[in-house]
Amino acid sequence: MPTHTRIRPFNTKVTYPEQNLDNDLCQAVVANGVVYLRGQIGQDLETRESVGIGDVEAQAEKAMANIAMLLEEAGSSLDDIVKVVVYLIDPRYRETVYRVMGRWLTGVFPVSTGLVVSALARPEWLVEIDATAVISSAADRAANADRGSAADDEAAR
């Protein structure tokens, strides 16, 4: 019996037909109350079409929307994110991407790592955002909201 759940499994030969690949992967894995997401990019998960070609802001928005959707499918939420890793192909994209992420993650306070890489899996992709979250109860979410309010109060002083 599996100890984890795989969400939106796929094979790379379908996702990347232009590349000679044949790997069974998925968009998310839930294991022991933790949600591990595949790095998300400017791609529609239903059609596999790239979106926002040449527009890092649109790609970051789509990546964050994908993250929100996958977390919901996993029984989690953006509020439950504990870590994000951002991959950029150009350091000049950092401010734009982090502003987009900031809008989606206001009050969440995850740990974050940002990396500049030479390329992503497809040349049109400019940013990839990887997230890890937990599955928390409603009581846990309420307690975290209270802690976030206290942190906001402290920062305002």
MDAnalysis code that builds the backbone (N, CA, C; Angstrom):
import MDAnalysis as mda
import numpy as np

u = mda.Universe.empty(471, n_residues=157, atom_resindex=np.repeat(np.arange(157), 3), trajectory=True)
u.add_TopologyAttr("name", ["N", "CA", "C"] * 157)
u.add_TopologyAttr("resid", np.arange(1, 158))
u.add_TopologyAttr("resname", ["MET", "PRO", "THR", "HIS", "THR", "ARG", "ILE", "ARG", "PRO", "PHE", "ASN", "THR", "LYS", "VAL", "THR", "TYR", "PRO", "GLU", "GLN", "ASN", "LEU", "ASP", "ASN", "ASP", "LEU", "CYS", "GLN", "ALA", "VAL", "VAL", "ALA", "ASN", "GLY", "VAL", "VAL", "TYR", "LEU", "ARG", "GLY", "GLN", "ILE", "GLY", "GLN", "ASP", "LEU", "GLU", "THR", "ARG", "GLU", "SER", "VAL", "GLY", "ILE", "GLY", "ASP", "VAL", "GLU", "ALA", "GLN", "ALA", "GLU", "LYS", "ALA", "MET", "ALA", "ASN", "ILE", "ALA", "MET", "LEU", "LEU", "GLU", "GLU", "ALA", "GLY", "SER", "SER", "LEU", "ASP", "ASP", "ILE", "VAL", "LYS", "VAL", "VAL", "VAL", "TYR", "LEU", "ILE", "ASP", "PRO", "ARG", "TYR", "ARG", "GLU", "THR", "VAL", "TYR", "ARG", "VAL", "MET", "GLY", "ARG", "TRP", "LEU", "THR", "GLY", "VAL", "PHE", "PRO", "VAL", "SER", "THR", "GLY", "LEU", "VAL", "VAL", "SER", "ALA", "LEU", "ALA", "ARG", "PRO", "GLU", "TRP", "LEU", "VAL", "GLU", "ILE", "ASP", "ALA", "THR", "ALA", "VAL", "ILE", "SER", "SER", "ALA", "ALA", "ASP", "ARG", "ALA", "ALA", "ASN", "ALA", "ASP", "ARG", "GLY", "SER", "ALA", "ALA", "ASP", "ASP", "GLU", "ALA", "ALA", "ARG"])
u.atoms.positions = np.array([
    [0.840, -1.187, 0.000],
    [0.000, 0.000, 0.000],
    [0.884, 1.249, 0.000],
    [0.663, 2.166, -0.949],
    [1.511, 3.365, -1.004],
    [1.345, 4.229, 0.242],
    [2.440, 4.847, 0.637],
    [2.402, 5.736, 1.794],
    [2.268, 7.188, 1.365],
    [2.115, 7.412, 0.078],
    [1.989, 8.774, -0.420],
    [1.040, 8.801, -1.616],
    [0.610, 10.003, -1.959],
    [-0.330, 10.197, -3.060],
    [0.347, 11.014, -4.153],
    [0.195, 10.554, -5.380],
    [0.749, 11.279, -6.526],
    [-0.387, 12.025, -7.214],
    [-0.167, 13.313, -7.473],
    [-1.190, 14.163, -8.071],
    [-0.753, 14.567, -9.475],
    [-1.653, 14.359, -10.428],
    [-1.423, 14.689, -11.840],
    [-0.174, 14.009, -12.413],
    [-0.158, 12.676, -12.397],
    [0.989, 11.977, -13.001],
    [1.034, 12.218, -14.516],
    [2.243, 12.166, -15.060],
    [2.442, 12.341, -16.500],
    [3.751, 11.671, -16.901],
    [3.940, 11.537, -18.202],
    [5.199, 11.016, -18.728],
    [5.848, 12.103, -19.579],
    [7.146, 12.254, -19.428],
    [7.868, 13.318, -20.124],
    [7.858, 13.177, -21.643],
    [7.641, 11.970, -22.159],
    [7.606, 11.851, -23.623],
    [6.373, 12.560, -24.196],
    [5.331, 12.743, -23.372],
    [4.153, 13.499, -23.799],
    [4.375, 14.986, -23.552],
    [4.933, 15.324, -22.402],
    [5.138, 16.724, -22.030],
    [6.235, 17.386, -22.850],
    [7.279, 16.649, -23.153],
    [8.417, 17.177, -23.916],
    [8.640, 16.324, -25.170],
    [7.713, 16.341, -26.113],
    [7.860, 15.468, -27.285],
    [9.090, 15.780, -28.128],
    [9.598, 17.017, -28.021],
    [10.774, 17.415, -28.803],
    [12.068, 16.878, -28.200],
    [11.976, 16.317, -26.987],
    [13.157, 15.783, -26.311],
    [13.029, 14.264, -26.203],
    [14.127, 13.575, -26.217],
    [14.131, 12.120, -26.148],
    [14.100, 11.679, -24.681],
    [12.910, 11.816, -24.057],
    [12.747, 11.500, -22.641],
    [11.619, 10.503, -22.456],
    [11.672, 9.742, -21.377],
    [10.603, 8.796, -21.037],
    [10.644, 8.565, -19.529],
    [10.177, 9.586, -18.777],
    [10.197, 9.513, -17.320],
    [8.787, 9.669, -16.779],
    [8.410, 8.821, -15.836],
    [7.129, 8.944, -15.151],
    [7.296, 9.888, -13.968],
    [6.587, 11.013, -14.015],
    [6.663, 12.035, -12.973],
    [5.252, 12.435, -12.576],
    [5.134, 13.397, -11.660],
    [3.844, 13.968, -11.333],
    [4.042, 15.411, -10.904],
    [2.941, 16.153, -10.831],
    [3.014, 17.561, -10.459],
    [3.161, 17.750, -8.953],
    [2.672, 16.797, -8.166],
    [2.762, 16.918, -6.707],
    [2.757, 15.532, -6.072],
    [3.418, 15.442, -4.928],
    [3.386, 14.230, -4.103],
    [3.054, 14.660, -2.686],
    [2.103, 13.957, -2.083],
    [1.767, 14.185, -0.681],
    [2.297, 12.990, 0.103],
    [3.143, 13.260, 1.098],
    [3.724, 12.197, 1.932],
    [3.821, 12.683, 3.372],
    [3.221, 11.937, 4.276],
    [3.282, 12.265, 5.704],
    [2.896, 13.710, 6.005],
    [1.850, 14.190, 5.358],
    [1.355, 15.536, 5.620],
    [2.139, 16.656, 4.973],
    [3.085, 16.314, 4.103],
    [3.877, 17.318, 3.396],
    [3.543, 17.228, 1.906],
    [3.393, 18.400, 1.272],
    [3.114, 18.462, -0.159],
    [4.367, 18.961, -0.865],
    [4.898, 18.133, -1.738],
    [6.073, 18.485, -2.541],
    [5.584, 18.770, -3.957],
    [5.831, 19.985, -4.434],
    [5.396, 20.343, -5.776],
    [6.550, 20.324, -6.758],
    [6.239, 19.916, -7.955],
    [7.173, 20.043, -9.057],
    [7.334, 21.534, -9.336],
    [8.509, 21.965, -9.756],
    [8.694, 23.362, -10.100],
    [7.658, 23.793, -11.135],
    [7.024, 24.937, -10.892],
    [5.966, 25.420, -11.776],
    [6.477, 26.578, -12.626],
    [6.023, 26.585, -13.858],
    [6.460, 27.568, -14.831],
    [5.233, 28.169, -15.506],
    [5.455, 29.001, -16.483],
    [4.354, 29.586, -17.247],
    [3.792, 28.582, -18.224],
    [3.055, 27.615, -17.695],
    [2.481, 26.559, -18.529],
    [1.090, 26.228, -18.017],
    [0.143, 26.111, -18.931],
    [-1.196, 25.672, -18.584],
    [-1.130, 24.167, -18.312],
    [-1.497, 23.749, -17.114],
    [-1.382, 22.334, -16.752],
    [-2.393, 21.449, -17.479],
    [-3.465, 22.049, -17.979],
    [-4.463, 21.258, -18.714],
    [-4.026, 21.009, -20.155],
    [-3.521, 22.050, -20.814],
    [-3.186, 21.946, -22.241],
    [-1.700, 21.709, -22.498],
    [-0.871, 21.939, -21.466],
    [0.591, 21.866, -21.559],
    [1.178, 22.970, -22.448],
    [0.376, 23.972, -22.773],
    [0.831, 25.094, -23.589],
    [1.572, 26.101, -22.718],
    [2.663, 26.653, -23.242],
    [3.381, 27.718, -22.551],
    [2.549, 28.991, -22.621],
    [2.560, 29.764, -21.534],
    [1.853, 31.046, -21.501],
    [2.852, 32.149, -21.153],
    [2.549, 33.360, -21.561],
    [3.405, 34.487, -21.221],
    [4.778, 34.423, -21.858],
    [4.866, 33.928, -23.058],
    [6.173, 33.823, -23.721],
    [6.786, 35.219, -23.838],
    [7.994, 35.379, -23.301],
    [8.695, 36.652, -23.314],
    [8.279, 37.596, -22.193],
    [7.337, 37.177, -21.337],
    [6.793, 38.025, -20.278],
    [6.988, 37.339, -18.922],
    [8.044, 37.710, -18.198],
    [8.368, 37.036, -16.940],
    [7.268, 37.233, -15.895],
    [6.603, 38.381, -15.913],
    [5.528, 38.613, -14.942],
    [4.358, 37.661, -15.185],
    [3.962, 37.497, -16.436],
    [2.866, 36.576, -16.765],
    [3.244, 35.138, -16.426],
    [4.508, 34.773, -16.671],
    [4.945, 33.415, -16.333],
    [4.944, 33.192, -14.827],
    [5.370, 34.184, -14.056],
    [5.365, 34.054, -12.596],
    [3.933, 33.963, -12.074],
    [3.019, 34.751, -12.642],
    [1.602, 34.677, -12.248],
    [1.046, 33.286, -12.509],
    [1.343, 32.732, -13.685],
    [0.829, 31.390, -14.016],
    [1.448, 30.343, -13.111],
    [2.742, 30.469, -12.817],
    [3.394, 29.516, -11.911],
    [2.725, 29.552, -10.538],
    [2.447, 30.749, -10.021],
    [1.804, 30.866, -8.707],
    [0.371, 30.355, -8.748],
    [-0.346, 30.612, -9.838],
    [-1.707, 30.078, -9.976],
    [-1.678, 28.549, -10.000],
    [-0.696, 27.979, -10.706],
    [-0.545, 26.517, -10.722],
    [-0.260, 25.990, -9.323],
    [0.605, 26.677, -8.584],
    [0.938, 26.258, -7.224],
    [-0.319, 26.268, -6.359],
    [-1.100, 27.339, -6.436],
    [-2.335, 27.421, -5.653],
    [-3.291, 26.281, -6.012],
    [-3.446, 26.009, -7.305],
    [-4.348, 24.955, -7.755],
    [-3.883, 23.580, -7.283],
    [-2.592, 23.296, -7.436],
    [-2.067, 21.991, -7.026],
    [-2.165, 21.795, -5.516],
    [-1.884, 22.852, -4.750],
    [-2.007, 22.733, -3.299],
    [-3.446, 22.443, -2.901],
    [-4.396, 23.099, -3.554],
    [-5.804, 22.827, -3.264],
    [-6.149, 21.373, -3.579],
    [-5.669, 20.886, -4.722],
    [-5.913, 19.484, -5.088],
    [-5.306, 18.531, -4.068],
    [-4.232, 18.949, -3.419],
    [-3.536, 18.114, -2.433],
    [-4.144, 18.240, -1.034],
    [-5.108, 19.145, -0.860],
    [-5.698, 19.349, 0.456],
    [-4.951, 20.373, 1.294],
    [-4.177, 21.221, 0.645],
    [-3.387, 22.233, 1.327],
    [-3.780, 23.603, 0.763],
    [-2.962, 24.613, 1.034],
    [-3.252, 25.952, 0.510],
    [-1.964, 26.771, 0.475],
    [-2.051, 27.931, -0.140],
    [-0.903, 28.834, -0.163],
    [-0.456, 29.191, 1.250],
    [-1.401, 29.305, 2.186],
    [-1.064, 29.631, 3.580],
    [-0.179, 28.567, 4.228],
    [-0.174, 27.365, 3.667],
    [0.584, 26.248, 4.237],
    [1.981, 26.090, 3.643],
    [2.370, 26.984, 2.725],
    [3.704, 26.895, 2.120],
    [4.764, 27.180, 3.176],
    [5.771, 26.308, 3.218],
    [6.876, 26.479, 4.168],
    [8.177, 26.860, 3.470],
    [8.277, 26.551, 2.168],
    [9.514, 26.850, 1.451],
    [9.227, 27.078, -0.022],
    [9.903, 28.076, -0.597],
    [9.875, 28.279, -2.047],
    [11.304, 28.387, -2.549],
    [11.508, 27.881, -3.752],
    [12.782, 28.039, -4.444],
    [12.448, 28.636, -5.809],
    [13.108, 29.742, -6.131],
    [12.856, 30.450, -7.379],
    [14.087, 30.320, -8.270],
    [13.851, 29.884, -9.504],
    [14.910, 29.773, -10.500],
    [14.651, 30.830, -11.575],
    [15.608, 31.701, -11.803],
    [15.511, 32.753, -12.816],
    [16.614, 32.563, -13.840],
    [16.323, 32.873, -15.095],
    [17.395, 32.789, -16.092],
    [18.118, 34.115, -16.253],
    [17.633, 35.161, -15.554],
    [18.262, 36.476, -15.641],
    [18.032, 37.187, -14.306],
    [19.101, 37.651, -13.655],
    [18.922, 38.304, -12.348],
    [18.068, 39.572, -12.421],
    [17.937, 40.166, -13.591],
    [17.107, 41.367, -13.740],
    [15.617, 41.065, -13.583],
    [15.235, 39.788, -13.618],
    [13.834, 39.399, -13.436],
    [13.436, 39.302, -11.958],
    [14.416, 39.373, -11.068],
    [14.163, 39.106, -9.649],
    [13.062, 39.988, -9.066],
    [13.161, 41.297, -9.239],
    [12.172, 42.189, -8.635],
    [10.768, 41.899, -9.144],
    [10.620, 41.718, -10.430],
    [9.296, 41.439, -11.008],
    [8.724, 40.151, -10.442],
    [9.519, 39.095, -10.437],
    [9.043, 37.791, -9.964],
    [8.724, 37.834, -8.474],
    [9.580, 38.459, -7.686],
    [9.342, 38.506, -6.244],
    [8.138, 39.379, -5.893],
    [7.842, 40.406, -6.699],
    [6.622, 41.191, -6.476],
    [5.391, 40.321, -6.712],
    [5.413, 39.521, -7.777],
    [4.295, 38.611, -8.056],
    [4.150, 37.615, -6.910],
    [5.241, 36.983, -6.532],
    [5.184, 36.017, -5.421],
    [4.679, 36.670, -4.151],
    [5.137, 37.890, -3.903],
    [4.734, 38.611, -2.706],
    [3.232, 38.841, -2.640],
    [2.616, 39.117, -3.786],
    [1.156, 39.295, -3.819],
    [0.441, 37.996, -3.456],
    [0.949, 36.874, -3.931],
    [0.321, 35.579, -3.664],
    [0.602, 35.086, -2.244],
    [1.726, 35.493, -1.662],
    [2.154, 34.920, -0.370],
    [2.160, 35.941, 0.771],
    [1.401, 37.004, 0.651],
    [1.320, 37.996, 1.720],
    [0.904, 37.321, 3.032],
    [1.698, 37.547, 4.083],
    [1.393, 37.002, 5.398],
    [1.767, 35.546, 5.602],
    [2.362, 34.905, 4.598],
    [2.699, 33.479, 4.713],
    [4.078, 33.275, 5.356],
    [5.066, 34.077, 5.039],
    [6.416, 34.021, 5.605],
    [7.129, 32.674, 5.404],
    [7.184, 32.147, 4.176],
    [7.961, 30.922, 3.957],
    [9.457, 31.234, 3.923],
    [10.284, 30.207, 4.065],
    [11.696, 30.392, 3.759],
    [11.804, 30.391, 2.236],
    [12.830, 31.063, 1.719],
    [12.925, 31.219, 0.276],
    [14.383, 31.195, -0.162],
    [14.605, 30.542, -1.291],
    [15.913, 30.537, -1.928],
    [15.722, 30.980, -3.369],
    [16.590, 31.860, -3.845],
    [16.540, 32.300, -5.229],
    [17.844, 31.970, -5.933],
    [17.722, 31.407, -7.115],
    [18.894, 31.012, -7.893],
    [18.803, 31.571, -9.302],
    [19.931, 31.944, -9.856],
    [20.001, 32.310, -11.268],
    [20.672, 31.143, -11.978],
    [19.993, 30.638, -12.990],
    [20.473, 29.473, -13.737],
    [20.660, 29.852, -15.204],
    [21.412, 29.058, -15.925],
    [21.674, 29.392, -17.330],
    [20.480, 29.101, -18.236],
    [19.629, 28.163, -17.858],
    [18.467, 27.832, -18.686],
    [17.504, 26.959, -17.893],
    [16.258, 26.907, -18.365],
    [15.255, 25.982, -17.833],
    [14.973, 24.938, -18.916],
    [14.003, 24.069, -18.693],
    [13.783, 22.927, -19.583],
    [13.378, 23.306, -21.005],
    [12.745, 24.455, -21.165],
    [12.397, 24.956, -22.500],
    [12.917, 26.378, -22.628],
    [13.369, 26.766, -23.813],
    [13.978, 28.098, -23.967],
    [13.017, 29.253, -23.690],
    [11.713, 29.061, -23.847],
    [10.767, 30.156, -23.607],
    [10.452, 30.376, -22.124],
    [10.865, 29.450, -21.258],
    [10.581, 29.589, -19.833],
    [11.639, 30.468, -19.181],
    [11.180, 31.498, -18.454],
    [12.058, 32.486, -17.846],
    [12.187, 32.332, -16.339],
    [11.200, 31.696, -15.715],
    [11.173, 31.532, -14.267],
    [10.514, 30.201, -13.927],
    [10.992, 29.583, -12.864],
    [10.385, 28.366, -12.324],
    [10.318, 28.540, -10.816],
    [9.157, 28.188, -10.242],
    [8.967, 28.338, -8.800],
    [8.587, 26.987, -8.221],
    [9.376, 26.555, -7.268],
    [9.207, 25.271, -6.593],
    [8.700, 25.563, -5.185],
    [7.688, 24.840, -4.722],
    [7.145, 25.094, -3.386],
    [6.950, 23.788, -2.626],
    [7.103, 23.884, -1.318],
    [6.818, 22.786, -0.406],
    [5.846, 23.317, 0.636],
    [4.817, 22.543, 0.938],
    [3.804, 22.967, 1.898],
    [3.446, 21.808, 2.810],
    [2.723, 22.118, 3.866],
    [2.183, 21.101, 4.759],
    [0.675, 21.088, 4.590],
    [0.053, 20.056, 5.098],
    [-1.401, 20.009, 5.155],
    [-1.765, 20.260, 6.607],
    [-2.365, 21.419, 6.849],
    [-2.677, 21.769, 8.229],
    [-4.182, 21.761, 8.456],
    [-4.549, 21.675, 9.711],
    [-5.959, 21.699, 10.085],
    [-6.454, 23.145, 10.102],
    [-7.751, 23.318, 10.202],
    [-8.327, 24.664, 10.298],
    [-7.809, 25.371, 11.541],
    [-7.638, 24.641, 12.640],
    [-7.120, 25.237, 13.880],
    [-5.684, 25.728, 13.683],
    [-4.872, 24.938, 12.979],
    [-3.498, 25.349, 12.690],
    [-3.481, 26.622, 11.848],
    [-4.382, 26.701, 10.851],
    [-4.438, 27.884, 9.997],
    [-4.813, 29.125, 10.800],
    [-5.768, 28.975, 11.724],
    [-6.184, 30.111, 12.556],
    [-5.035, 30.578, 13.449],
    [-4.298, 29.636, 14.031],
    [-3.158, 29.984, 14.890],
    [-2.079, 30.695, 14.084],
    [-1.824, 30.217, 12.869],
    [-0.827, 30.863, 12.011],
    [-1.266, 32.271, 11.632],
    [-2.545, 32.460, 11.381],
    [-3.054, 33.796, 11.051],
    [-2.839, 34.740, 12.226],
    [-3.074, 34.252, 13.439],
    [-2.850, 35.073, 14.630],
    [-1.380, 35.441, 14.764],
    [-0.477, 34.483, 14.520],
    [0.962, 34.755, 14.599],
    [1.373, 35.765, 13.537],
    [0.786, 35.646, 12.328],
    [1.100, 36.596, 11.258],
    [0.665, 38.000, 11.623],
    [-0.477, 38.140, 12.274],
    [-0.960, 39.462, 12.712],
    [-0.017, 40.037, 13.755],
    [0.452, 39.190, 14.674],
    [1.386, 39.653, 15.701],
    [2.702, 40.113, 15.073],
    [3.171, 39.377, 14.058],
    [4.403, 39.768, 13.368],
    [4.217, 41.095, 12.642],
    [3.047, 41.290, 12.036],
    [2.751, 42.563, 11.374],
    [2.743, 43.704, 12.381],
    [2.126, 43.473, 13.549],
    [2.090, 44.499, 14.598],
    [3.500, 44.859, 15.055],
    [4.340, 43.836, 15.231],
    [5.725, 44.066, 15.673],
    [6.512, 44.835, 14.615],
    [6.320, 44.488, 13.334],
    [7.044, 45.158, 12.250],
    [6.616, 46.622, 12.130],
    [5.356, 46.903, 12.464],
    [4.854, 48.272, 12.355],
    [5.419, 49.183, 13.454],
    [5.896, 48.590, 14.537],
    [6.430, 49.400, 15.667],
    [7.758, 49.978, 15.368],
])
